[in-house]
Amino acid sequence: MISMTKRSKQASAWGAAVFLLMLVPIVTLRNDVLSFLLTFFLYITLAQSWNLIGGYAGQMNLGHGAFFGLGVIISRHLWLGVGLPIPLAIMGGALAALLMGLIIGIPAFRLKDIYFVMGTLVFAEILRIIVYTNLPRASVMPMNYLTHYSLVPRYYLSLVVAVIAIVVMYVISKAKVGLGLTAIREDEDAAGCLGVGLLRHKLFAFTVSTFFAGMAGGVFAYYSVAVTAGHMFEHLWTFDAVIIAFVGGVGTILGPVVGAVFFAFLKQFLSMYMPEGVHVAVFGVLFILVVLLLPGGLIELIRKIRGR
Amino acid sequence: MIQMFAQSFVNGVNLGALYGLAAVGLSLAFGVMKMMNVAHGEFIMLGSYIAYWLFMLFDIDPFLGIPIVAFVLFLIGAVLYKLLFSGMVTFHEELKLKNSLLVAFGLFLVLPEVAKLLWTGDERMLTPSYSGSSFGLFGVRFGYVPTIGLLVSLAVITLLQLFLNKTYFGKSARATADNWKAAKMMGVNDARTYIITFAIGAALAGIAGVLVGLSGALTPGMGIGWTIKALIVVVLAGMGSIGGAFIAGLILGVAEAVSAIFMGPYAITVGLILFLLILMFRPQGLFARG
């Protein structure tokens, strides 16, 4: 009974937060505020999606940025090139990322530990080079789109995608498949012996993860006025997701959200007073500190302080 | 046509020696400590910039400055190891690998920003008076810088092999690589072996950095490309195989240079695809023992 009230308390806190965020464009139309929150939601989606494969399943995927990039260029092409409505275009980009996840996942999961890390990193590097060579030009929104450009629908889209990502990850983490993933993370051989289908579980987590990375890409394609394809495939997108998940608390639902809040605000704050790029160094140091001293991330710190 | 192949081959050997040298330090650290230093390329970047400083501020020729760069990187490596990595040595192997990877990943984020503060984001060049000049032999051009670079790489690798095979420290490092528990029981000071091995790995990266700096532009973000190159070479050779790493570097360099004739800008992907194939079908590498 107590846990029920705790859970409903949590649910209402989440609901209230989302409700307040929905009110923001009604209260203010300031571009900087909306842009800031929109990127913050994007970070949540990216980190949350990486967290499923990297945190819950414990497979350090360093090719996440490639799936984001794929989502961006495919949905951008479907939207501006083919002329599909934006929800369909985003869905197309996300499905393309999922498909690529399936194609890459089957051979990649033959690799374990460090080999998986290097394999995914190199896969992303190959795609990056190919895209850089083939699509050197920036894709700029056509004039008639620009004249009607408004941040409000983009804001809501980014919010909705982030909420869906959180809900889906929550449901997976509570379901049997989520427990299977955690078992694989803790001890792959033991999990296999107990009848957890290793490849099946990993592929499921990987494709859901790449699907949401593609969704995040679609949101970015809709939001960004000019897109250089090569830049969308930079490893930076992967690294941001990894940092956010780890600093917030890897392998939890709340972690990536807390991490994204922290990341977005600190980045904004540092960029006001420091030369550009300093936030990366600060996060690098934080990342090292978390790995060495606080493996549970910020949410562990919060729990410790509240528990005292 | 034959001339073009010969020229590409020579260019490939020069490039490959650099790849080999870049990878040897990573391979050494991995072989002895089972730690994966993905900030290895960042050490290479630092080596380049220190050579640049020596050249611009003190007018020291980059090749003659190599011992200084190696020494500075040795110190940096030792300090970073002591601060960040030394706590992990007692961990279970899998956890040690993962944590070292993550901590090195953090370093990989921090060091380019440090470089940006010290040297700005502008491209720098390391150009002594003789860079760009070359001599001809059998109709093939040999640049002075790459040729001396090749000799330096060969000398460094030979010295490293001698050091590992003939000295007490080298033997203790190899013993630790094979079985650290047994080595410890035989009286090997494992803590000292680890810190020196890590520092030597960084010093090797520094030496590679000088040669890298001589062959192209210096930017704070150049490290990741070299980390990826070094990883490819290490996997080609087999994790921890040091002589093999150098040969694998040569193979990769020649493969890239020769395939550039047919594939143009996609030649870089040759090494990457080679890497994935090796990973899939021969994960123990080409030159692994046992």
Boltz contact constraints between the chains, C-beta under 6 A:
constraints:
  - contact:
      token1: [A, 107]
      token2: [B, 280]
      max_distance: 6.0
  - contact:
      token1: [A, 114]
      token2: [B, 36]
      max_distance: 6.0
  - contact:
      token1: [A, 114]
      token2: [B, 97]
      max_distance: 6.0
  - contact:
      token1: [A, 115]
      token2: [B, 279]
      max_distance: 6.0
  - contact:
      token1: [A, 118]
      token2: [B, 231]
      max_distance: 6.0
  - contact:
      token1: [A, 119]
      token2: [B, 279]
      max_distance: 6.0
  - contact:
      token1: [A, 122]
      token2: [B, 272]
      max_distance: 6.0
  - contact:
      token1: [A, 122]
      token2: [B, 275]
      max_distance: 6.0
  - contact:
      token1: [A, 125]
      token2: [B, 228]
      max_distance: 6.0
  - contact:
      token1: [A, 126]
      token2: [B, 269]
      max_distance: 6.0
  - contact:
      token1: [A, 126]
      token2: [B, 272]
      max_distance: 6.0
  - contact:
      token1: [A, 129]
      token2: [B, 268]
      max_distance: 6.0
  - contact:
      token1: [A, 129]
      token2: [B, 269]
      max_distance: 6.0
  - contact:
      token1: [A, 133]
      token2: [B, 265]
      max_distance: 6.0
  - contact:
      token1: [A, 277]
      token2: [B, 113]
      max_distance: 6.0
  - contact:
      token1: [A, 277]
      token2: [B, 116]
      max_distance: 6.0
  - contact:
      token1: [A, 280]
      token2: [B, 109]
      max_distance: 6.0
  - contact:
      token1: [A, 280]
      token2: [B, 113]
      max_distance: 6.0
  - contact:
      token1: [A, 281]
      token2: [B, 110]
      max_distance: 6.0
  - contact:
      token1: [A, 281]
      token2: [B, 113]
      max_distance: 6.0
  - contact:
      token1: [A, 284]
      token2: [B, 106]
      max_distance: 6.0
  - contact:
      token1: [A, 284]
      token2: [B, 109]
      max_distance: 6.0
  - contact:
      token1: [A, 284]
      token2: [B, 110]
      max_distance: 6.0
  - contact:
      token1: [A, 285]
      token2: [B, 110]
      max_distance: 6.0
  - contact:
      token1: [A, 287]
      token2: [B, 106]
      max_distance: 6.0
  - contact:
      token1: [A, 288]
      token2: [B, 103]
      max_distance: 6.0
  - contact:
      token1: [A, 288]
      token2: [B, 106]
      max_distance: 6.0
  - contact:
      token1: [A, 291]
      token2: [B, 102]
      max_distance: 6.0
  - contact:
      token1: [A, 291]
      token2: [B, 103]
      max_distance: 6.0
